[in-house]
């Protein structure tokens, strides 16, 4: 019973419930992507082939899955930043961490991981059984997808989250220099 209580009150579970209770509209893209990838929506138009058999210059390669991974990583980042903006005030303990957005993103990964698991299953099912690719090729495609997602998340997190902190430090040092020079009798500004 205590284990279930711990799971229920864990931060990832509470974030997943929060999305279900208050921001269900944010789950619509995930549901649409799951339905498309699994072939349950828009399959007559061939939308699932865009995800399961992506082509780049007419060939399905490591790079084509890498590009899908970059796009998916960008979407995951945008989804997490939107969720963080909407919900961070509800969790004041995040301010005590060194990198609050990174912690939030890791804990807010329930729905993206669910989609990625379904996507991987669909890729295996399609590439191995329908396209008759070897198991090594299928694993290579999935590695490309993970590489693309990881690279985009690293770029997004490293490039955007420390900018405001660095800018704040610059402004603080300029203000400090300005007050010191003002005390001496001259000003830079």
OpenMM code with the backbone's topology and positions (N, CA, C; nanometers):
from openmm import Vec3, app, unit

residues = "UNK UNK UNK UNK UNK UNK UNK UNK UNK UNK UNK UNK UNK UNK UNK UNK UNK UNK UNK UNK UNK UNK UNK UNK UNK UNK UNK UNK UNK UNK UNK UNK UNK UNK UNK UNK UNK UNK UNK UNK UNK UNK UNK UNK UNK UNK UNK UNK UNK UNK UNK UNK UNK UNK UNK UNK UNK UNK UNK UNK UNK UNK UNK UNK UNK UNK UNK UNK UNK UNK UNK UNK UNK UNK UNK UNK UNK UNK UNK UNK UNK UNK UNK UNK UNK UNK UNK UNK UNK UNK UNK UNK UNK UNK UNK UNK UNK UNK UNK UNK UNK UNK UNK UNK UNK UNK UNK UNK UNK UNK UNK UNK UNK UNK UNK UNK UNK UNK UNK UNK UNK UNK UNK UNK UNK UNK UNK UNK UNK UNK UNK UNK UNK UNK UNK UNK UNK UNK UNK UNK UNK UNK UNK UNK UNK UNK UNK UNK UNK UNK UNK UNK UNK UNK UNK UNK UNK UNK UNK UNK UNK UNK UNK UNK UNK UNK UNK UNK UNK UNK UNK UNK UNK UNK UNK UNK UNK UNK UNK UNK UNK UNK UNK UNK UNK UNK UNK UNK UNK".split()
positions = [
    Vec3(0.0816, -0.1193, 0.0000),
    Vec3(0.0000, 0.0000, 0.0000),
    Vec3(0.0862, 0.1260, 0.0000),
    Vec3(0.1952, 0.1226, 0.0768),
    Vec3(0.2852, 0.2374, 0.0827),
    Vec3(0.3518, 0.2611, -0.0529),
    Vec3(0.3819, 0.1542, -0.1247),
    Vec3(0.4440, 0.1671, -0.2569),
    Vec3(0.3497, 0.2392, -0.3523),
    Vec3(0.2231, 0.2019, -0.3507),
    Vec3(0.1245, 0.2687, -0.4366),
    Vec3(0.1084, 0.4152, -0.3988),
    Vec3(0.1108, 0.4435, -0.2706),
    Vec3(0.1002, 0.5821, -0.2245),
    Vec3(0.2218, 0.6622, -0.2716),
    Vec3(0.3403, 0.6023, -0.2621),
    Vec3(0.4615, 0.6708, -0.3081),
    Vec3(0.4569, 0.6970, -0.4579),
    Vec3(0.4077, 0.6014, -0.5336),
    Vec3(0.3952, 0.6210, -0.6785),
    Vec3(0.2942, 0.7308, -0.7081),
    Vec3(0.1816, 0.7287, -0.6392),
    Vec3(0.0769, 0.8278, -0.6642),
    Vec3(0.1255, 0.9689, -0.6348),
    Vec3(0.2027, 0.9865, -0.5285),
    Vec3(0.2494, 1.1196, -0.4914),
    Vec3(0.3852, 1.1548, -0.5514),
    Vec3(0.4364, 1.0724, -0.6388),
    Vec3(0.5634, 1.1060, -0.7040),
    Vec3(0.5416, 1.2208, -0.8022),
    Vec3(0.6456, 1.2969, -0.8244),
    Vec3(0.6357, 1.4155, -0.9095),
    Vec3(0.5966, 1.3814, -1.0535),
    Vec3(0.6545, 1.2792, -1.1177),
    Vec3(0.6114, 1.2478, -1.2547),
    Vec3(0.4635, 1.2100, -1.2634),
    Vec3(0.4160, 1.1339, -1.1680),
    Vec3(0.2751, 1.0937, -1.1693),
    Vec3(0.1846, 1.2145, -1.1470),
    Vec3(0.2239, 1.3036, -1.0578),
    Vec3(0.1440, 1.4234, -1.0325),
    Vec3(0.1413, 1.5156, -1.1540),
    Vec3(0.2534, 1.5265, -1.2257),
    Vec3(0.2542, 1.6067, -1.3486),
    Vec3(0.1638, 1.5456, -1.4545),
    Vec3(0.1672, 1.4142, -1.4675),
    Vec3(0.0800, 1.3480, -1.5649),
    Vec3(-0.0665, 1.3705, -1.5296),
    Vec3(-0.0997, 1.3608, -1.4024),
    Vec3(-0.2377, 1.3871, -1.3596),
    Vec3(-0.2766, 1.5327, -1.3799),
    Vec3(-0.1834, 1.6230, -1.3556),
    Vec3(-0.2113, 1.7652, -1.3752),
    Vec3(-0.2471, 1.7940, -1.5199),
    Vec3(-0.1748, 1.7328, -1.6122),
    Vec3(-0.2077, 1.7515, -1.7537),
    Vec3(-0.3458, 1.6957, -1.7852),
    Vec3(-0.3801, 1.5843, -1.7259),
    Vec3(-0.5125, 1.5258, -1.7501),
    Vec3(-0.6244, 1.6109, -1.6906),
    Vec3(-0.5987, 1.6723, -1.5754),
    Vec3(-0.7026, 1.7498, -1.5081),
    Vec3(-0.7175, 1.8907, -1.5631),
    Vec3(-0.6071, 1.9614, -1.5816),
    Vec3(-0.6164, 2.1038, -1.6102),
    Vec3(-0.5824, 2.1419, -1.7536),
    Vec3(-0.4923, 2.0702, -1.8166),
    Vec3(-0.4462, 2.1090, -1.9498),
    Vec3(-0.4575, 1.9922, -2.0462),
    Vec3(-0.5761, 1.9409, -2.0599),
    Vec3(-0.5963, 1.8245, -2.1467),
    Vec3(-0.5688, 1.8593, -2.2926),
    Vec3(-0.5855, 1.9862, -2.3280),
    Vec3(-0.5572, 2.0284, -2.4655),
    Vec3(-0.4108, 2.0073, -2.5017),
    Vec3(-0.3230, 2.0062, -2.4023),
    Vec3(-0.1812, 1.9833, -2.4310),
    Vec3(-0.1513, 1.8378, -2.4642),
    Vec3(-0.2448, 1.7493, -2.4344),
    Vec3(-0.2261, 1.6079, -2.4659),
    Vec3(-0.2771, 1.5730, -2.6051),
    Vec3(-0.3515, 1.6638, -2.6668),
    Vec3(-0.4074, 1.6374, -2.7999),
    Vec3(-0.2982, 1.6063, -2.9025),
    Vec3(-0.1880, 1.6826, -2.9090),
    Vec3(-0.0837, 1.6466, -3.0067),
    Vec3(-0.0258, 1.5071, -2.9845),
    Vec3(-0.0100, 1.4671, -2.8587),
    Vec3(0.0435, 1.3339, -2.8307),
    Vec3(-0.0542, 1.2262, -2.8752),
    Vec3(-0.1822, 1.2475, -2.8488),
    Vec3(-0.2835, 1.1499, -2.8907),
    Vec3(-0.2873, 1.1411, -3.0429),
    Vec3(-0.2828, 1.2564, -3.1097),
    Vec3(-0.2828, 1.2563, -3.2567),
    Vec3(-0.1603, 1.1840, -3.3120),
    Vec3(-0.0434, 1.2113, -3.2551),
    Vec3(0.0785, 1.1445, -3.3015),
    Vec3(0.0717, 0.9935, -3.2792),
    Vec3(0.0206, 0.9524, -3.1644),
    Vec3(0.0080, 0.8085, -3.1369),
    Vec3(-0.0880, 0.7440, -3.2358),
    Vec3(-0.2008, 0.8099, -3.2620),
    Vec3(-0.2979, 0.7544, -3.3566),
    Vec3(-0.2413, 0.7472, -3.4983),
    Vec3(-0.1647, 0.8484, -3.5378),
    Vec3(-0.1060, 0.8486, -3.6725),
    Vec3(0.0014, 0.7411, -3.6845),
    Vec3(0.0915, 0.7350, -3.5878),
    Vec3(0.2026, 0.6392, -3.5937),
    Vec3(0.1525, 0.4953, -3.5890),
    Vec3(0.0492, 0.4716, -3.5110),
    Vec3(-0.0033, 0.3352, -3.5001),
    Vec3(-0.0913, 0.2966, -3.6184),
    Vec3(-0.1190, 0.3913, -3.7074),
    Vec3(-0.1991, 0.3622, -3.8258),
    Vec3(-0.3486, 0.3665, -3.8020),
    Vec3(-0.3918, 0.4212, -3.6906),
    Vec3(-0.5339, 0.4294, -3.6586),
    Vec3(-0.5985, 0.5596, -3.7037),
    Vec3(-0.5199, 0.6515, -3.7579),
    Vec3(-0.5740, 0.7788, -3.8041),
    Vec3(-0.4969, 0.8214, -3.9284),
    Vec3(-0.5677, 0.8645, -4.0287),
    Vec3(-0.5114, 0.9145, -4.1543),
    Vec3(-0.4257, 0.8107, -4.2263),
    Vec3(-0.4497, 0.6842, -4.2006),
    Vec3(-0.3695, 0.5805, -4.2663),
    Vec3(-0.4056, 0.5673, -4.4142),
    Vec3(-0.5289, 0.5990, -4.4502),
    Vec3(-0.5666, 0.5928, -4.5919),
    Vec3(-0.4925, 0.6972, -4.6743),
    Vec3(-0.4522, 0.8038, -4.6090),
    Vec3(-0.3752, 0.9075, -4.6773),
    Vec3(-0.2249, 0.8820, -4.6691),
    Vec3(-0.1851, 0.7814, -4.5948),
    Vec3(-0.0442, 0.7442, -4.5862),
    Vec3(0.0376, 0.8249, -4.4880),
    Vec3(-0.0283, 0.8893, -4.3925),
    Vec3(0.0454, 0.9720, -4.2973),
    Vec3(0.1412, 0.8903, -4.2114),
    Vec3(0.1045, 0.7673, -4.1787),
    Vec3(0.1922, 0.6877, -4.0924),
    Vec3(0.3231, 0.6523, -4.1625),
    Vec3(0.3227, 0.6511, -4.2958),
    Vec3(0.4476, 0.6242, -4.3681),
    Vec3(0.5488, 0.7374, -4.3508),
    Vec3(0.4999, 0.8579, -4.3258),
    Vec3(0.5912, 0.9698, -4.3024),
    Vec3(0.6763, 0.9472, -4.1776),
    Vec3(0.6219, 0.8757, -4.0819),
    Vec3(0.6945, 0.8474, -3.9580),
    Vec3(0.7655, 0.7122, -3.9615),
    Vec3(0.7017, 0.6137, -4.0212),
    Vec3(0.7557, 0.4778, -4.0160),
    Vec3(0.8572, 0.4485, -4.1255),
    Vec3(0.8520, 0.5228, -4.2340),
    Vec3(0.9422, 0.4995, -4.3471),
    Vec3(0.9835, 0.6339, -4.4080),
    Vec3(1.0477, 0.7209, -4.3283),
    Vec3(1.0802, 0.8542, -4.3795),
    Vec3(1.1888, 0.8477, -4.4864),
    Vec3(1.1687, 0.9240, -4.5902),
    Vec3(1.2664, 0.9270, -4.6993),
    Vec3(1.3368, 1.0614, -4.7010),
    Vec3(1.4636, 1.0566, -4.7349),
    Vec3(1.5410, 1.1773, -4.7587),
    Vec3(1.6179, 1.1530, -4.8870),
    Vec3(1.5922, 1.2336, -4.9875),
    Vec3(1.6458, 1.2144, -5.1225),
    Vec3(1.6111, 1.0765, -5.1768),
    Vec3(1.4880, 1.0330, -5.1504),
    Vec3(1.4375, 0.9088, -5.2067),
    Vec3(1.4835, 0.7812, -5.1395),
    Vec3(1.5550, 0.7925, -5.0281),
    Vec3(1.6043, 0.6726, -4.9596),
    Vec3(1.5728, 0.6800, -4.8106),
    Vec3(1.5453, 0.5641, -4.7537),
    Vec3(1.5282, 0.5537, -4.6090),
    Vec3(1.6648, 0.5194, -4.5510),
    Vec3(1.7206, 0.6139, -4.4752),
    Vec3(1.8556, 0.5962, -4.4220),
    Vec3(1.8603, 0.6379, -4.2750),
    Vec3(1.9785, 0.6242, -4.2201),
    Vec3(2.0047, 0.6719, -4.0845),
    Vec3(1.9700, 0.8196, -4.0744),
    Vec3(2.0092, 0.8966, -4.1762),
    Vec3(1.9899, 1.0411, -4.1729),
    Vec3(1.8423, 1.0792, -4.1762),
    Vec3(1.7604, 1.0044, -4.2486),
    Vec3(1.6177, 1.0382, -4.2539),
    Vec3(1.5523, 1.0185, -4.1169),
    Vec3(1.5895, 0.9129, -4.0465),
    Vec3(1.5371, 0.8944, -3.9107),
    Vec3(1.5987, 0.9954, -3.8146),
    Vec3(1.7224, 1.0356, -3.8398),
    Vec3(1.7860, 1.1383, -3.7572),
    Vec3(1.7100, 1.2702, -3.7688),
    Vec3(1.6676, 1.3050, -3.8896),
    Vec3(1.5896, 1.4278, -3.9091),
    Vec3(1.4547, 1.4207, -3.8374),
    Vec3(1.3903, 1.3060, -3.8430),
    Vec3(1.2651, 1.2879, -3.7683),
    Vec3(1.2921, 1.3040, -3.6187),
    Vec3(1.4043, 1.2515, -3.5724),
    Vec3(1.4419, 1.2655, -3.4319),
    Vec3(1.4649, 1.4106, -3.3930),
    Vec3(1.5295, 1.4877, -3.4814),
    Vec3(1.5483, 1.6302, -3.4536),
    Vec3(1.4143, 1.7014, -3.4400),
    Vec3(1.3231, 1.6729, -3.5323),
    Vec3(1.1907, 1.7359, -3.5270),
    Vec3(1.1151, 1.6938, -3.4011),
    Vec3(1.1221, 1.5670, -3.3683),
    Vec3(1.0540, 1.5178, -3.2487),
    Vec3(1.1172, 1.5765, -3.1221),
    Vec3(1.2489, 1.5886, -3.1203),
    Vec3(1.3164, 1.6512, -3.0064),
    Vec3(1.2763, 1.7962, -2.9895),
    Vec3(1.2629, 1.8683, -3.1005),
    Vec3(1.2154, 2.0063, -3.0940),
    Vec3(1.0741, 2.0142, -3.0403),
    Vec3(0.9886, 1.9230, -3.0851),
    Vec3(0.8509, 1.9211, -3.0358),
    Vec3(0.8462, 1.8900, -2.8867),
    Vec3(0.9264, 1.7946, -2.8427),
    Vec3(0.9296, 1.7600, -2.7003),
    Vec3(0.9771, 1.8795, -2.6183),
    Vec3(1.0771, 1.9514, -2.6686),
    Vec3(1.1259, 2.0688, -2.5970),
    Vec3(1.0179, 2.1758, -2.5879),
    Vec3(0.9509, 2.2039, -2.6986),
    Vec3(0.8448, 2.3054, -2.6981),
    Vec3(0.7326, 2.2640, -2.6033),
    Vec3(0.6979, 2.1369, -2.6043),
    Vec3(0.5928, 2.0882, -2.5152),
    Vec3(0.6344, 2.1049, -2.3688),
    Vec3(0.7598, 2.0737, -2.3377),
    Vec3(0.8066, 2.0867, -2.1995),
    Vec3(0.8156, 2.2322, -2.1556),
    Vec3(0.8608, 2.3199, -2.2424),
    Vec3(0.8723, 2.4606, -2.2038),
    Vec3(0.7341, 2.5217, -2.1849),
    Vec3(0.6382, 2.4823, -2.2683),
    Vec3(0.5010, 2.5302, -2.2509),
    Vec3(0.4430, 2.4802, -2.1196),
    Vec3(0.4648, 2.3547, -2.0913),
    Vec3(0.4162, 2.2970, -1.9661),
    Vec3(0.4831, 2.3635, -1.8461),
    Vec3(0.6109, 2.3919, -1.8577),
    Vec3(0.6842, 2.4568, -1.7483),
    Vec3(0.6303, 2.5972, -1.7232),
    Vec3(0.6042, 2.6706, -1.8291),
    Vec3(0.5505, 2.8061, -1.8144),
    Vec3(0.4136, 2.8024, -1.7471),
    Vec3(0.3305, 2.7068, -1.7859),
    Vec3(0.1956, 2.6978, -1.7302),
    Vec3(0.1924, 2.6444, -1.5874),
    Vec3(0.2859, 2.5585, -1.5506),
    Vec3(0.2739, 2.4854, -1.4244),
    Vec3(0.3811, 2.5124, -1.3208),
    Vec3(0.4872, 2.5810, -1.3527),
    Vec3(0.5990, 2.5900, -1.2578),
    Vec3(0.5608, 2.6604, -1.1280),
    Vec3(0.4658, 2.7522, -1.1332),
    Vec3(0.4273, 2.8214, -1.0101),
    Vec3(0.3578, 2.7274, -0.9110),
    Vec3(0.3076, 2.6158, -0.9583),
    Vec3(0.2405, 2.5191, -0.8711),
    Vec3(0.3402, 2.4365, -0.7888),
    Vec3(0.4654, 2.4392, -0.8297),
    Vec3(0.5675, 2.3576, -0.7637),
    Vec3(0.6832, 2.4476, -0.7190),
    Vec3(0.6664, 2.5201, -0.6083),
    Vec3(0.7699, 2.6150, -0.5655),
    Vec3(0.9016, 2.5488, -0.5271),
    Vec3(0.8993, 2.4199, -0.4952),
    Vec3(1.0234, 2.3521, -0.4574),
    Vec3(1.1212, 2.3434, -0.5740),
    Vec3(1.0732, 2.3631, -0.6973),
    Vec3(1.1634, 2.3592, -0.8127),
    Vec3(1.2691, 2.4690, -0.8057),
    Vec3(1.2357, 2.5797, -0.7412),
    Vec3(1.3298, 2.6913, -0.7316),
    Vec3(1.4511, 2.6572, -0.6467),
    Vec3(1.4423, 2.5535, -0.5674),
    Vec3(1.5560, 2.5164, -0.4827),
    Vec3(1.6609, 2.4361, -0.5579),
    Vec3(1.6266, 2.3851, -0.6755),
    Vec3(1.7205, 2.3051, -0.7529),
    Vec3(1.8120, 2.3938, -0.8351),
    Vec3(1.9270, 2.3373, -0.8704),
    Vec3(2.0234, 2.4119, -0.9507),
    Vec3(1.9718, 2.4359, -1.0923),
    Vec3(1.9143, 2.3361, -1.1547),
    Vec3(1.8582, 2.3484, -1.2896),
    Vec3(1.7115, 2.3054, -1.2842),
    Vec3(1.6233, 2.3980, -1.2489),
    Vec3(1.4831, 2.3586, -1.2286),
    Vec3(1.4147, 2.3099, -1.3561),
    Vec3(1.4440, 2.3714, -1.4702),
    Vec3(1.3768, 2.3282, -1.5928),
    Vec3(1.4204, 2.1881, -1.6336),
    Vec3(1.5459, 2.1582, -1.6164),
    Vec3(1.5947, 2.0242, -1.6496),
    Vec3(1.5273, 1.9191, -1.5614),
    Vec3(1.5150, 1.9478, -1.4323),
    Vec3(1.4460, 1.8553, -1.3417),
    Vec3(1.2993, 1.8401, -1.3820),
    Vec3(1.2377, 1.9522, -1.4165),
    Vec3(1.0974, 1.9485, -1.4577),
    Vec3(1.0817, 1.8655, -1.5847),
    Vec3(1.1715, 1.8855, -1.6802),
    Vec3(1.1647, 1.8126, -1.8069),
    Vec3(1.1802, 1.6622, -1.7849),
    Vec3(1.2735, 1.6239, -1.7015),
    Vec3(1.2928, 1.4812, -1.6741),
    Vec3(1.1691, 1.4197, -1.6089),
    Vec3(1.1069, 1.4932, -1.5199),
    Vec3(0.9878, 1.4419, -1.4523),
    Vec3(0.8626, 1.4527, -1.5381),
    Vec3(0.8657, 1.5375, -1.6388),
    Vec3(0.7504, 1.5589, -1.7259),
    Vec3(0.7598, 1.4731, -1.8519),
    Vec3(0.8341, 1.3667, -1.8459),
    Vec3(0.8584, 1.2869, -1.9661),
    Vec3(0.7675, 1.1655, -1.9793),
    Vec3(0.6597, 1.1598, -1.9030),
    Vec3(0.5701, 1.0439, -1.9092),
    Vec3(0.5062, 1.0321, -2.0471),
    Vec3(0.4457, 1.1383, -2.0948),
    Vec3(0.3766, 1.1324, -2.2239),
    Vec3(0.4733, 1.1223, -2.3417),
    Vec3(0.5837, 1.1985, -2.3434),
    Vec3(0.6798, 1.1768, -2.4526),
    Vec3(0.7361, 1.0350, -2.4557),
    Vec3(0.7664, 0.9779, -2.3405),
    Vec3(0.8187, 0.8405, -2.3379),
    Vec3(0.7139, 0.7395, -2.3829),
    Vec3(0.5894, 0.7638, -2.3478),
    Vec3(0.4817, 0.6764, -2.3948),
    Vec3(0.4742, 0.6789, -2.5472),
    Vec3(0.4804, 0.7998, -2.6047),
    Vec3(0.4777, 0.8104, -2.7504),
    Vec3(0.5989, 0.7430, -2.8132),
    Vec3(0.7176, 0.7651, -2.7568),
    Vec3(0.8395, 0.7073, -2.8139),
    Vec3(0.8344, 0.5543, -2.8085),
    Vec3(0.7829, 0.4990, -2.7007),
    Vec3(0.7698, 0.3519, -2.6926),
    Vec3(0.6749, 0.2987, -2.7995),
    Vec3(0.5614, 0.3645, -2.8169),
    Vec3(0.4663, 0.3223, -2.9205),
    Vec3(0.5275, 0.3407, -3.0588),
    Vec3(0.6009, 0.4487, -3.0770),
    Vec3(0.6669, 0.4764, -3.2046),
    Vec3(0.7715, 0.3686, -3.2350),
    Vec3(0.8510, 0.3316, -3.1363),
    Vec3(0.9512, 0.2267, -3.1567),
    Vec3(0.8859, 0.0938, -3.1917),
    Vec3(0.7794, 0.0608, -3.1220),
    Vec3(0.7083, -0.0628, -3.1529),
    Vec3(0.6556, -0.0592, -3.2962),
    Vec3(0.6009, 0.0542, -3.3368),
    Vec3(0.5476, 0.0668, -3.4729),
    Vec3(0.6586, 0.0585, -3.5773),
    Vec3(0.7746, 0.1174, -3.5476),
    Vec3(0.8882, 0.1098, -3.6402),
    Vec3(0.9339, -0.0348, -3.6552),
    Vec3(0.9472, -0.1043, -3.5440),
    Vec3(0.9896, -0.2446, -3.5506),
    Vec3(0.8897, -0.3265, -3.6312),
    Vec3(0.7625, -0.3097, -3.6000),
    Vec3(0.6586, -0.3860, -3.6689),
    Vec3(0.6588, -0.3575, -3.8188),
    Vec3(0.6733, -0.2301, -3.8558),
    Vec3(0.6676, -0.1940, -3.9973),
    Vec3(0.7966, -0.2301, -4.0703),
    Vec3(0.9105, -0.1872, -4.0185),
    Vec3(1.0372, -0.2077, -4.0887),
    Vec3(1.0763, -0.3557, -4.0945),
    Vec3(1.0536, -0.4285, -3.9874),
    Vec3(1.0970, -0.5679, -3.9818),
    Vec3(1.0018, -0.6609, -4.0569),
    Vec3(0.8725, -0.6394, -4.0398),
    Vec3(0.7755, -0.7318, -4.0989),
    Vec3(0.7228, -0.6866, -4.2348),
    Vec3(0.7019, -0.5574, -4.2555),
    Vec3(0.6474, -0.5106, -4.3833),
    Vec3(0.7580, -0.4787, -4.4839),
    Vec3(0.8640, -0.4145, -4.4393),
    Vec3(0.9736, -0.3768, -4.5287),
    Vec3(1.0834, -0.4826, -4.5347),
    Vec3(1.0748, -0.5816, -4.4484),
    Vec3(1.1707, -0.6927, -4.4426),
    Vec3(1.3153, -0.6464, -4.4233),
    Vec3(1.3323, -0.5453, -4.3405),
    Vec3(1.4664, -0.4978, -4.3060),
    Vec3(1.5259, -0.5907, -4.2008),
    Vec3(1.6578, -0.5926, -4.1958),
    Vec3(1.7235, -0.6753, -4.0948),
    Vec3(1.7080, -0.6103, -3.9573),
    Vec3(1.7261, -0.6910, -3.8557),
    Vec3(1.7130, -0.6410, -3.7194),
    Vec3(1.8163, -0.5323, -3.6914),
    Vec3(1.9355, -0.5471, -3.7465),
    Vec3(2.0417, -0.4473, -3.7274),
    Vec3(2.0011, -0.3138, -3.7892),
    Vec3(1.9404, -0.3172, -3.9078),
    Vec3(1.8953, -0.1933, -3.9712),
    Vec3(1.7865, -0.1247, -3.8890),
    Vec3(1.6958, -0.2036, -3.8359),
    Vec3(1.5878, -0.1471, -3.7549),
    Vec3(1.6446, -0.0822, -3.6288),
    Vec3(1.7388, -0.1480, -3.5646),
    Vec3(1.8031, -0.0909, -3.4455),
    Vec3(1.8817, 0.0344, -3.4830),
    Vec3(1.9447, 0.0342, -3.6000),
    Vec3(2.0174, 0.1524, -3.6469),
    Vec3(1.9224, 0.2695, -3.6666),
    Vec3(1.8062, 0.2434, -3.7238),
    Vec3(1.7069, 0.3493, -3.7425),
    Vec3(1.6606, 0.4053, -3.6075),
    Vec3(1.6411, 0.3172, -3.5125),
    Vec3(1.5989, 0.3638, -3.3809),
    Vec3(1.7107, 0.4406, -3.3106),
    Vec3(1.8341, 0.3991, -3.3309),
    Vec3(1.9478, 0.4736, -3.2753),
    Vec3(1.9562, 0.6120, -3.3378),
    Vec3(1.9269, 0.6214, -3.4671),
    Vec3(1.9259, 0.7517, -3.5337),
    Vec3(1.8174, 0.8404, -3.4755),
    Vec3(1.7023, 0.7834, -3.4506),
    Vec3(1.5918, 0.8589, -3.3923),
    Vec3(1.6285, 0.9098, -3.2531),
    Vec3(1.6849, 0.8234, -3.1717),
    Vec3(1.7274, 0.8635, -3.0370),
    Vec3(1.8375, 0.9687, -3.0443),
    Vec3(1.9297, 0.9537, -3.1394),
    Vec3(2.0373, 1.0523, -3.1557),
    Vec3(1.9809, 1.1886, -3.1914),
    Vec3(1.8853, 1.1922, -3.2813),
    Vec3(1.8239, 1.3189, -3.3201),
    Vec3(1.7499, 1.3844, -3.2055),
    Vec3(1.6729, 1.3055, -3.1321),
    Vec3(1.6005, 1.3598, -3.0165),
    Vec3(1.6995, 1.4127, -2.9134),
    Vec3(1.8024, 1.3347, -2.8839),
    Vec3(1.9014, 1.3743, -2.7829),
    Vec3(1.9757, 1.5003, -2.8235),
    Vec3(2.0190, 1.5065, -2.9493),
    Vec3(2.0923, 1.6243, -2.9947),
    Vec3(2.0062, 1.7495, -2.9855),
    Vec3(1.8816, 1.7404, -3.0283),
    Vec3(1.7943, 1.8573, -3.0228),
    Vec3(1.7674, 1.8993, -2.8790),
    Vec3(1.7470, 1.8044, -2.7912),
    Vec3(1.7227, 1.8387, -2.6509),
    Vec3(1.8468, 1.9017, -2.5874),
    Vec3(1.9644, 1.8492, -2.6201),
    Vec3(2.0880, 1.9069, -2.5657),
    Vec3(2.1074, 2.0488, -2.6167),
    Vec3(2.0877, 2.0690, -2.7459),
    Vec3(2.1014, 2.2033, -2.8031),
    Vec3(2.0002, 2.2983, -2.7418),
    Vec3(1.8764, 2.2549, -2.7311),
    Vec3(1.7709, 2.3411, -2.6787),
    Vec3(1.7938, 2.3756, -2.5322),
    Vec3(1.8290, 2.2769, -2.4526),
    Vec3(1.8489, 2.3014, -2.3099),
    Vec3(1.9736, 2.3858, -2.2870),
    Vec3(2.0816, 2.3537, -2.3547),
    Vec3(2.2064, 2.4281, -2.3347),
    Vec3(2.1979, 2.5688, -2.3916),
    Vec3(2.1258, 2.5849, -2.5004),
    Vec3(2.1220, 2.7144, -2.5666),
    Vec3(2.0225, 2.8128, -2.5114),
    Vec3(1.9197, 2.7659, -2.4435),
    Vec3(1.8151, 2.8590, -2.4054),
    Vec3(1.8002, 2.8801, -2.2560),
    Vec3(1.8387, 2.7860, -2.1768),
    Vec3(1.8068, 2.7965, -2.0351),
    Vec3(1.9099, 2.8723, -1.9540),
    Vec3(2.0309, 2.8789, -1.9992),
    Vec3(2.1325, 2.9507, -1.9241),
    Vec3(2.1508, 3.0937, -1.9734),
    Vec3(2.0810, 3.1294, -2.0797),
    Vec3(2.0956, 3.2636, -2.1352),
    Vec3(2.0487, 3.3680, -2.0356),
    Vec3(1.9336, 3.3477, -1.9753),
    Vec3(1.8815, 3.4476, -1.8835),
    Vec3(1.9691, 3.4613, -1.7594),
    Vec3(2.0293, 3.3539, -1.7144),
    Vec3(2.1177, 3.3601, -1.5985),
    Vec3(2.2439, 3.4376, -1.6338),
    Vec3(2.3023, 3.4073, -1.7492),
    Vec3(2.4224, 3.4783, -1.7915),
    Vec3(2.3930, 3.6267, -1.8141),
    Vec3(2.2784, 3.6557, -1.8734),
    Vec3(2.2410, 3.7954, -1.8976),
    Vec3(2.2198, 3.8678, -1.7653),
    Vec3(2.1593, 3.8009, -1.6692),
    Vec3(2.1393, 3.8598, -1.5374),
    Vec3(2.2730, 3.8918, -1.4722),
    Vec3(2.3698, 3.8037, -1.4850),
    Vec3(2.5025, 3.8275, -1.4280),
    Vec3(2.5683, 3.9476, -1.4951),
    Vec3(2.5546, 3.9598, -1.6272),
    Vec3(2.6103, 4.0746, -1.6988),
    Vec3(2.5459, 4.2050, -1.6527),
    Vec3(2.4154, 4.2056, -1.6420),
    Vec3(2.3447, 4.3266, -1.5993),
    Vec3(2.3842, 4.3629, -1.4573),
    Vec3(2.3962, 4.2636, -1.3702),
    Vec3(2.4340, 4.2896, -1.2320),
    Vec3(2.5747, 4.3481, -1.2242),
    Vec3(2.6682, 4.2961, -1.3044),
    Vec3(2.8043, 4.3503, -1.3008),
    Vec3(2.8081, 4.4914, -1.3581),
    Vec3(2.7298, 4.5182, -1.4626),
    Vec3(2.7225, 4.6547, -1.5162),
    Vec3(2.6637, 4.7511, -1.4137),
    Vec3(2.5601, 4.7078, -1.3452),
    Vec3(2.4969, 4.7932, -1.2440),
    Vec3(2.5932, 4.8191, -1.1288),
    Vec3(2.6667, 4.7167, -1.0887),
    Vec3(2.7630, 4.7322, -0.9804),
    Vec3(2.8732, 4.8291, -1.0215),
    Vec3(2.9231, 4.8151, -1.1444),
    Vec3(3.0267, 4.9059, -1.1936),
    Vec3(2.9739, 5.0488, -1.2021),
    Vec3(2.8495, 5.0620, -1.2443),
    Vec3(2.7880, 5.1945, -1.2561),
    Vec3(2.7763, 5.2616, -1.1193),
    Vec3(2.7340, 5.1880, -1.0171),
    Vec3(2.7212, 5.2482, -0.8836),
    Vec3(2.8582, 5.2824, -0.8253),
    Vec3(2.9602, 5.2002, -0.8528),
    Vec3(3.0945, 5.2313, -0.8039),
    Vec3(3.1490, 5.3566, -0.8706),
    Vec3(3.1267, 5.3695, -1.0015),
    Vec3(3.1753, 5.4870, -1.0727),
    Vec3(3.0956, 5.6109, -1.0349),
    Vec3(2.9702, 5.5942, -1.0011),
    Vec3(2.8877, 5.7064, -0.9585),
    Vec3(2.9367, 5.7593, -0.8244),
    Vec3(2.9812, 5.6679, -0.7371),
    Vec3(3.0356, 5.7091, -0.6080),
    Vec3(3.1643, 5.7882, -0.6263),
    Vec3(3.2415, 5.7537, -0.7300),
    Vec3(3.3677, 5.8229, -0.7559),
    Vec3(3.3440, 5.9588, -0.8208),
    Vec3(3.2267, 5.9799, -0.8775),
    Vec3(3.1959, 6.1105, -0.9322),
    Vec3(3.1784, 6.1139, -1.0824),
    Vec3(3.1963, 6.0063, -1.1510),
    Vec3(3.1711, 6.0045, -1.2950),
    Vec3(3.0897, 5.8801, -1.3298),
    Vec3(3.0266, 5.8854, -1.4471),
    Vec3(2.9365, 5.7773, -1.4859),
    Vec3(2.9660, 5.7322, -1.6280),
    Vec3(2.9472, 5.6052, -1.6532),
    Vec3(2.9642, 5.5491, -1.7865),
    Vec3(2.8419, 5.5804, -1.8712),
    Vec3(2.7261, 5.5883, -1.8074),
    Vec3(2.6015, 5.6044, -1.8812),
    Vec3(2.5689, 5.7475, -1.9020),
] * unit.nanometer
topology = app.Topology()
chain = topology.addChain("A")
for resn in residues:
    res = topology.addResidue(resn, chain)
    for name in ("N", "CA", "C"):
        topology.addAtom(name, app.Element.getBySymbol(name[0]), res)
